[in-house]
Amino acid sequence: MNPPPSKHFRPPDRNRIRIDGTMDPLDGIQVQIEEKGKRASPYLMLWHQKEMIREMIPCSNALCFDGGFSLGDLLRELVNNQQHNFIGTNFCRGREGDPERGGPRPSCETRFLVEVKLSFR
Ligand SMILES: [Zn+2]
């Protein structure tokens, strides 16, 4: 019988954004993301804690590969510009279909409605 895995062990989470210092000048943050599209998630994503913010927002479309968008890139831009508010639409960068096979690979039509509020120290 194998011993149970240690409760202290957690695999490294490479999707965390705060490691690179992007969030350091921030005092508070609110990120709200709503997915739109034929196969979009019906759930609203909402974060208030810097620690919860991830670099990549995945796409919920099951047919989509390499999808999602980089929330990290957006936040880095906002922080560099000292921009307190952002409301905009980001398009999924993925395509539908099977990357291993031929056939048409239309762009994923998922859109992300993004609202960001930042407060700086
Ligand atoms: Zn997608």
Residues whose N, C-alpha, C, O or C-beta is under 5 A from the ligand:
A	BS01	ZN	C59 N61 C64 G67 G68 C92 G94 C108 T110
